[in-house]
Amino acid sequence: MLLDARALSQVLKISERAVRMRAAAENWPCQTKPVRGGRAKVFALARLPAWVREAVLARQLAAVGAEEAGLRRADGEGEVA
């Protein structure tokens, strides 16, 4: 899974600039991909520091949990009579 600075900033709750600065300071491995206006760095989740991987996983699990909770309510499961 490849993540750009915007996606990481949303997960880590910091600015995109802060993500780019931290990635540069800590030498996070990255690739570049062509985007409108030039090139952008993307980061392979498997190669990011453990604390970043954990934050991304926690965010994904929270999203799945929220989605399942919404489905349960829509199906009427878990209703108390």
Secondary structure, DSSP 8 states (H G I E B T S, - for coil): -EEEHHHHHHHHTS-HHHHHHHHHHTT---EEEEETTEEEEEEEGGGS-HHHHHHHHHHHHHHHHHHHHHHHHHHTTT---
